[in-house]
Amino acid sequence: MKRIHALLVLLLFAIATLWTMVRDYQVAERQITDDLTRALLMTQAEQPADWLSTDTIRQFRSHIRQPQLRDVAQLSFLLGGDAVAARGPHTRALSLAPDSPVHAYGQVSLSAFQVWRMGDHRLSLVLSLLTLLWMTLSLRLTRRSVAPSVYLTPMQEQLVDLLLSAPNRELTKQDICDRLWPGKPDANDTLYTLVRRTKQSLSGRSPLRITSVRGRAYRIDGATS
């Protein structure tokens, strides 16, 4: 159950991280588009009649606030309509003058990854670190929760079952001998060997522990689940 809970929390962290990465991209793309639109409108206001001069692109770039965009920003023109077929962030087509068939739009040829890199990734970075931390803790908890396999012989299993089912989980040596080896005159040495080997099998592999009680009985302690 703990393992399922840890995996569910890890999944939620992963989804949250992915969502913030998509959000970072969308915010960065919107900021780029807003910057291009602002530069385009300012250029139109300064050169309402002569857009096609050689200084137009330089002037357009000078109005862009983000330094990393200035060298890659382009001012493109199209004749008629306003359908922009540009890759990467771009503005809407803007008419150069009233009744003019020529439209202009600003664009930057950036890949999705390049756009994403320009965003603010503090939140996604925090979530990524939390996801990594939780994954590490979950793996450690999972490893701890999986106990090594315990192999017991049939006689060892009988001994453990007898002690677990006994009142207070304690039985005298004679009671154990009578149940495991009925009719055997002296089974103390055999019981001693069985107990010693059972302790070795349980040691480090199970929370169960068999202890001697004043030399006359054996007791078993520890969780059974």
N, C-alpha and C positions, 0 to 999 in steps of 0.2 A: 504493500500500500504506500509506504514511504517512497519507494522508487517511482511509482506512478505519479505521485504528487510532485516529486522533483522534476520528472519529465514534463508534466503539464506546466509548471512554472517556467521551465526552460523554454518551452514552446511559446508561451506568452511573451517572454523576453525577446525571442527571435522575431516574432510578429511585430512587436513594438519597434524593434530596431529597424526592420524592413520598412515599416510605415514611416518612421522618421527620415530614412534615407530618401524615400519617394517625396516626402514633404520638402526636404532640403533641395531636391532637384527642382520642384515646382516653384519654390520661393526664389531660387537663384534665376530660373528662367524668367519669372515675372519681373525681377529686378533688372535683368538685362534688357528686356523688352521695354520697360518703363524708361530706362536710360536712353535707349535708341529713339524712342518716341519723342522724348523731351528734346534731344539733339536735333531731330528732324524738324520739329515745330520751330525751334529757335533759328535754324538755318532758313526755313521758309520765310520767317519774319524779317530776316536780314537781307534775303535775296528774293524778293517776290517776283521779279521779272526775269532774271537771268540765272536760272538754276544750272545751266549746262556749262558754266565757266570752269576753268581748270582749278580754281580755288575752292570750289564747292565742297569737294570731298574732304579737303583739309579743314575747312571751316566746320563741316559736320562733325568730324572727329574731335575737334577742339572743344565741342560742347558736351562730349561724353565724360561723365564723372569717373567712371571706373577705369583706371589706367590700363589694366590688362585688356580692355576692349578696344582701345584707341587704334592699335596697330592692325586689328583684324576686322574692324567695322567697315562695312561697305555701303555705299549709297547706290542703289540700283533704280533703273527706270523701266517703265513699261508703257506701251501705247494702247490706250483704251482699256476700259474695265478696271477692276481692282483685285483680280485673282492673283495672289502672290504665290509663286511656286518656288519657295526658298527652303533650303535645309538649315535647320538650326533656328534659334530665336530670331524673330523679325517683327517689324511693325506692320500696321495696315498700310495699304497704298494711299498716298496723299496727293490730291490734285495740286499741280503746281500753281495754277491760276484759275480763276473762274472761266468755265467753258473750255478749259484746256484739255485736250485728249491725252496729254502726257501725265503720268503719275510717277511718284517716287516712293521708295520705301527703304528703310534701313535694315540691315541684317548682319549677322556674324556667322561665319561657317565654323561652328564648334560642334564636336560630338557630344552625345548625352553625358559621357563621363567627364568631359571638360567643363560642361555646364555645372554638373554636380559638384565638381571640385571647387567651384567658385562660391558655393553656398557656405552657410554657417553650420558646422557639424558638431557643435558642442553637445547637443542633446543626444544625437545618434552615437557619438563617441562614448558618452556616459553609459548609455544603454548597452553598447557593445562590450564595455568593460564589465558591467554588471552581469551580462550574459556569460562572458568568459569566466568570471568569478563563480557564478552559480553552477556552471558546467563542471568546474574543477571540484567544487564542494560536493556536487551530486555524485560524481564519479567516486570520490573518497567514501561518501556515505554508502554508496552501492557496494563497494568492495568490502566495507566493514560489515554490511548486513548479510553478505553471503558467507556463511560459515563453511570451513573446509568439511568435506565429507568424513563421517565417522564410521569406520568399519568395526563391527563387533561380531564375534563368533556366536553361534547359537547359545552356548553356555553363558557367555558374557551378557547377552541380551536377557536371558532368564534372570541372572543376578540383578541387573539393573531394574527389570520389571518388578522383581520381588521387593526390592528396597523402595521403589517409587510407590508401590501399592500398600506398603506396610504403614501402620499407625506411626505418625511422626517421622515416617521414612527411616525407620530404624528397626533392625532385627538382630537378635543374638546370633552368634556364630553357630550355635547348635541348631537353631531354627532354620538357618540357611542350609546347613548340611543335611538336615532331615528332609528338606524339600527338594534339594537338588540331587542328593545321593541317598535316597531312602534305603535303609538296610545296611548301609556301609558302616562298619564299626567305628572307624576313626578317619574322618575326612578333613581334619584340620589342615594338614599340609596341602591337600588338594585345594581347599578353599583359599588358603593363603596365596597359592600360585595364581588362582583364578582372579582374585582381587587385585594382585599386583599387575597382572597383564591388562585387566580392565582399566585400571588407573592409567596405564601407559597409553591405551587406545583413546581414552577420553582427554588426556592432557593436551591442552592447546587446540583442541578441536571441538570441544563442547563445554558449556558452562557447568555441567554436572561434575561433582567432586565426591569421591567416596573416602570417608575418614573412619578411623578406628575409634571406638568409644570405650575407654578404660580397658582395652584389651579383651573385652568379652563380647563386643557387638560391633556392627558396621552401620554407618549412617551415610545417606546420600543427600547432598545439598545442591542447590542451583536451580535455575529456571528450566522448565521442560518444554518451552515453546521456542 
